[in-house]
Amino acid sequence: METKEVVIVGSGYSGVCIAIKLKEAGIDNFTILEKEDELGGTWYINTYPGAACDVQSHLYSFSFEPYDWSRTFPQQKELNVYIKHCISKYKLAPHAKVNSAVTSAVFNEQEGLWLVTINNNEQIKTKFLVTGAGALNDPAYPEIKGMEIFEGTKFHSSIWDHRFDFKDKNVAVIGSGASAIQFVPELVPLVKNLFLFQRTPNWIMPKADRPFKAWERKLFVSLPIARKIYREGLYWGKETRVVAFVQFPKLLKLISEPLEKKLRKFIKDPELQKAMIPTYTMGCKRILLANNYYPAIIKENVTVITDGIDHVTKNSIVSKSGKEVQVDAIIYATGFKATKLLCTINIVGNEGKSLNDVWQKNVEGYLGTTVPGFPNMFIMTGPNTGVGHTSMIHIIESQAAYVIQGIKYLLKKNIKSANLKEEVSKEFNDYVQEKMKTTVWQSGGCISWYQDDQGRNPILWPGFTVKFRKMTSKFDPSKYKLVTK
């Protein structure tokens, strides 16, 4: 059986960052396991029309690996090229295995090793397990009566059916979040009718997206300091938003009120106006960026339905008010099981405890990275590491620095296993949830994918990312129960 020092689950930004940093630390005995048929993670998988990032390109790239971006906001294809560029430059492909879904990982306390099972078949032993699967990879499907008998085409936006011809078809879209606002405008010119089933409206801001001018690209490439200054400006501009999100949510009205006035002027239909204007505080749900969404939904062939779905027939959807619409296809724009982190992998730690069982009540971890009872395991973009105001790359690089420090320390000291202390986890998570109380995500009057079934927020970091970076800047072995060989 193959034995590795580190097994990395996932080849998106998190997995690639950890792999690069392992190499820099002189640790080459690692494997990246990717369930898809190509490396790249989110931006390889999500290929729906209009797929793009809502963070500026220069901020959504590694600080140590700048890039000659073509646009202010990157689109899916260019993001996929960028991550492939990183994989190629740092020679990560020889370390990776595609079509390798991790089905289970079981910790052996006597050996101090994880037994990782791939596709319920092949097995690898490893000292350290690093999960880079992220929270947005397991599609969420709502339970809708009759969906199983629908005879048309149906698919989730993250598993786009590129074979389906939308021309002159009647199409239903369930959901109106981040994905829908990108692909709906792309479909409207093609379809005969588009029926948008919306649960709650979103606050949508204009997106300052444009191609970079030739002289700008030349400047960034020829003068790296200019690119660094530009990136830092983007970062600090976004970081200041935390004051409104976390401490003074009422400040967000300074943005939402002008947006609402502009929306009322643009959308003349009173019913559609009512459907599009949120009643909750801006920021409670994810703030979306788009320029073409509102122009798309006012088209004559678009119908917004807000009274919910009662059931589905062989060729139609019936709303709760009894309205029936004939459709050829149904697209789920219903997001992911974000609060069910790592639920597709059976991770078993000390005393045979399953992570799924431990997280049944509360999904939580120390610095979103380690969990009591699961020694030698590090979780990238784990509980309460999400950000609603800036780039996840800053969080990923912060976590990576912490993880690499931890791995280096444990290897240097020849320690068999490091298990986070329960009291450390409790103190940290009490702090996080106390901080969360004043945030717009808890007090803004909405139900969002940030919240679990109890209304608790296990997704977002309730503060400045500079604070998170400081807290992850040093691996403190005293926080762990160390078992020597």
N, C-alpha and C positions, 0 to 999 in steps of 0.2 A: 504493500500500500504506500502511495506517495505521501511524503511528509513535508510540510512547508512551515516556514516561520510565520508567515502572514497569509491569510486568505481574505481577499476583498470581494464583497458581493456587490455587483453593479459596476458599470463602466461609464456612468455619466460624470458630471463635474466633480462630485464627491470622490468617486472611485479613482478617477484620473488624478485628482489632486493628491490623494493619499499615496498613490503609486509613484508619482513624481517625487514626492517628499521622501518616500522610503529609499528610492534610488540615490537621492542626494545624501541621505544618511548612511549610505554604504550597505543597505539591506536589499539584496537582490533575490533572496529566496522567497518570493511571493507569487501568488496566482490571483488573477482577476477572473471572477466567474460572472458571465453575462447570459441572461436567459434568452435574449433575442439572437437573431442570426448575424447581427453586426454590432460592433462596439459603438457607443455614443450616448446611450441613455435616452432621456426625455426628448432631446432634439433630433434623435434618429427615429424614435417611435411616432411622435406626433406630427403627422404630415397632412392634416386637414387644410383646406384652402384658407389662405390668409394667416396661417400660424406664424406668430411672432412673439418676441419678448416685450414686456412693458417696462423694462429697465434699459437705460442707455447702453449701447454696445461696449463702450470703453470701460464701463463700470461692471458689465456682465462678462468680463474676461479676467483671467488670473492677473494679479498685480505683477507677478514675476514673468508673465508671458503676454506682453502687449501684442496687438494685431492691427493690421491695416484694414480697418472696418470700412465698408462702403456706405453705411447709413448711420444716422444718429441712433436709431433703434434697430436691432438686428432681427432679421427674419429667419424662419426655421432652417432654410437651406444653408445660409451662411453660418449659423450657429453649429450646424452639423459639420460643416467644413472646418470650423475652428477647433472643435473638440477632436476631430480626426487629425488635424494638424498637430495638436498637442500629443496625441497618441503616437504619431509618426516621429516627431522631433525627439521625444524622450524614449523612443524605442520600447513602447509598452506592449505592442502586439504579441511578441514572443512570450509574454507572461500571461496572456489572456486565453480564455476558452469561451467560445460562443455556444449558443444552443445548450447552455449549461445552467438550468434553473436549480437553485439551491432549495431542496425540499425539506431538509432538516439539518440541525446542527446540535450535537449533544456533547456536553462537557464531561470529561472524565477527571474526577477530582484526584485520583491516585496518580495519573500520568501528568495532569496539568495541561491537557491537550483537548482541543475540540475535534470531534469527528463530524465532518461535513459531508452530507450526502447530496449528490447531484442527480436530478431526474429520477429519484427513487432507486438509483442503481449504483453508479460510480461513487467511491468514497475517497476523501482526502483527510489526513490528520494535519492539524495546524496548532501552533502555540497561541497565535492571536487571530481573532475573528473581527474583521472590520466590515460593518454593513454600510453600504453606500446606496441602498435601494431607494431611499427617500420616501416621502409621504404621499407623493402624487404619482403612483404607478399602478394602483389596483382600482380599476374603474368601478364607479358606484352605479348601480341600476335600481331605480325605484320599483317598488312592487305595485304593478298596475294590473287590475283584473282583466283577463282576456288577452294579454299580450302574447301568450303562447300560441294563440290561434291565428294571429295576424299573418296573412299570406304574402304581404309585400316585403320589401327589403327593410331591414333594421340593423343598425350598428351604433356603437359608441363613437363619439367624435375622436377619441384617442386611438381608435382602431378603424380608421377611415376606409370605406369601401371605394376604391378608385375605379372599380369596374362599372359602378352604377352610373348610368347616363341621366343627368338631372333635367335635360332639355324637355320642356313642356310637361313636366311631372308635377303632381301635387305632393308636397313634402311637409311633414310635421317635424318641428324641432321642439324637444322637451328640455326646457332650461334656457336661461338667458344670461349666463355668467361669462367668465373670461374667454372661454372658447367660442361660445355662440356669437359674441359681439364681433369676433374676427371672421368666422366663416359665413354667417348670415348675409352680410353685404356681398359676398362672393357668389352666393347661390341665387339671390333675388333676380338678377338679370337672366338667369337660365331657366328657372322653374315657371310653371304655369301659375301655381299658387303656393305660398309658403304660410303655414300656420304655426305661429310661435306661441307655445304654451309656457307662460311665465308665472312663477310663483310670487316672487317679489322683484321690484325694479332695482336697478343699481345706479349709484352715482357714477356718471361717466364724464371724465374730463377730456379736453382736446389733447391729442398726441402730437408733440412737436417733432414729428418724424420727417426726415428729408434725406436725400443723398448728400454725403459730404462733398464739398467742392474739391476740385483737383488740387488747388493750392493748399487746402486744409490737410488732405491726405499726405501730400508731399512734405508739409511742415511736420506732421506727426512722425513720419518715418525718418526724416533727416535730422530732426531735433527732438530726441526722446524726452528731454526735459519739458518741452511744450505739451507733449502727450500726457506726461505725468501730472503737470499742473492742471490740465483740463480734467483728468480723471479725479484728482483730489477735489476740484471745484464741484464736480457732480456729486461726489460722496458727501461732502460737508453740507451742500445744499439740501440733500435728502435727509441727512442726519438731524438737521434742525427741526424737521417735521415731528420728531418724537415728542416734543413739548406739547403739541396739540393732541396727538394720539394717546399719550400716556397721562399727562398731567392736567391739561386744560382742554377737554374735548369741545367746549363751547367755541373755542377759536376757529373750529372747522366751519362754523356758520359764515365766517368771512369769505369762504370759498363757495360753499353750497348755495347761499342765497343768490349771488350773481349767476351761478349756473342754472338755478331754477328759473330765474327771470328770462334768461337766454332761451331755455328750453320752451317756455310758454310762448315766446315769440315765434319760435321755429315750428312747433307743432300746433296747428290751429284746431284740430279736432279735440273737443273737450274731454271725450271719453279716453282717447289715446293719451292726452295730457295727464289725466288722472292715473292711468296705468303706468306711465313712465316716471312719475315723480315720487321718489322714496319718501316715506314718512318717518324713517329712522335717521339718526344722526350720521352725517357723512363719516365714513371710515369704519363704522360698525361692521359692515361687510367690506370685502375687498374693493377698493376704488379702482375702476377700470379706465383704460385709455383708448379712445377711438375717435376718428374723424368722420367715418363713413356709416356708422351704425344708425344714427337717427335719420339721415337721408334715405337709408334703405327701408326702414320700417314704415315710412310714410307712403311708400309706393302702393299703388292700387292693388297689386297682387299679394300684399302682405296683410295678414290678419293676426292681431295679438289677442290671445285668449287668456284671461286671468282667473277664471272661476274654477280651475282645477280639472283633472281628468277623472271621469267616473269609471269608464271601461273602454276596452278596445274590441272591435269586431274583426272579421276576416279582412275587411278593407277600409275600415274607418276608425276614428276616435270620437267618443262621445263625452262631452264635458259634463260637469256636475249640474249645469243649468239645463241640460238636455240638448245642447247644440251638437249636431253631428257633422263631421267633415270627412269627406272621402279622401284617402291618401294612398299614394303609391309607395312611400317610404317614411320611416320614422328614424330620426337621429336623436340619440341620447346625448344631450350636452349637460350631463348631470354630475360632472366632476368625478372625484375619487374618494375612496374611503380613507380620508386623511387622518382621522382620529383612530384608525385601526392599524397603526404602524406595524410593519413586519408581520402582519397576521397570516400571510401566505406561507411563512416558513415556520416549521415546528422547532423553535429554539428551546432547548432544555438545559438548565444550569445546574447548580448545586442541589442535592437532595431530590433530584428528579423533577424539579419545578419547571413548568412551562412558562415562557415569557407571556404567551397569550393569556394564561390564567392569572399571572401576577398583574397584568395590565387590564384585567377584566373590569376592575373597579376604577382605577386611575392610571392613565398612561403618563409616566413621569420618569425622569432620570436626572442624574447630577450633571449639570452643565449640558444637558441634552445629549450626553455622550456615554455615560456608564450607568449601570443599574445594579443594586445589591443582589447578590445571588447568582450573578453571571460574570464570573472572573474572566479576565483576559479578553473581554469583548468590548469593542468601541462602536458606538452608533453615530454615524455621520448624519447631520440634519435630523437629529432625534427630537424627543419631546421639548417643546418650548424653545426651539431655535429658529422658527419661522419669523420672517419680518414683513411688516405691512407697509414699510416706508422706504426701503432701500434694497440693495442687491444681496441676494443670498451668498454670493461669492465671498463677501467679507466674513460671513459666519463660517462658511466652509473652510476658508484659509485659517481662521482662528482655531477651529476644531482640529484641523490637520496638524497645526503646530503642537497642540496639547497631546494628541494621539502619538505623534512621532516621539515627543519627549518621553511619554509613558513607556512606549515600546523600547526605546533605547535604554532607559533606566533599568527596566526589568531584565533586559538581556545582559546589561553590564554587571548587574548585581547577582546574576544567575538565580533569579527568583522564579519559582515554579508557577505561582499564580498570585494575582492581585484582585481582591474582591472588595468592592466599595462598601464602606460601613453604612449600616442602616441609618444611624443618627445623622450622618453627613447628608444623605439623600433627603431625609425628612426636613432638616433645617433649610436646605436649599429650596425645596419645593414649597415649603411654607412661605418662604420669602417671595418666591415667584407668584404664588397665588394671592398673596397679600398685595403685591404691587399691581396685580391684574385688576383688582377691584375698581380702581379709579380710571382705568383705561376706557376708551370709546368702545372697545370690543366687548366689554362686559356691561357697560352702562348706556350703550347707544340705542337700545330698544329694538334690536333685531335678533333673528336666529340665523346663524351662519355656519359654514363648514368648519370654521375655527373651533366650534363648540362640540363637546361630546353629548351623550344622551342626558347627562345630568346638568348640562348648561355650563360645564367647566371648560376652560380653554387650555388644551394641552399642546397647542400648535405654536403660538406666537411668543416671542421674547418681549417682555413688557418693559422695555427701556432702550437706552442708547446701545448701539453695537460697539461703541468704544468701551463701554463697561463690560460687555461680553468678552471682548478681546482681552481686556485686562484680567478678567477672571480665568480665562483659559491660557494665560501667558506662561504659567508655570505648573507643571505636573507635581503635585504634592503627595508623596507616597504615604504621608501620615493619614491621609483620608481613606486609605485602603488597609485591609487585613492582608498582610503579605505572608505567603507560605514559601519557605525556602526548601531547596532540594535536599 
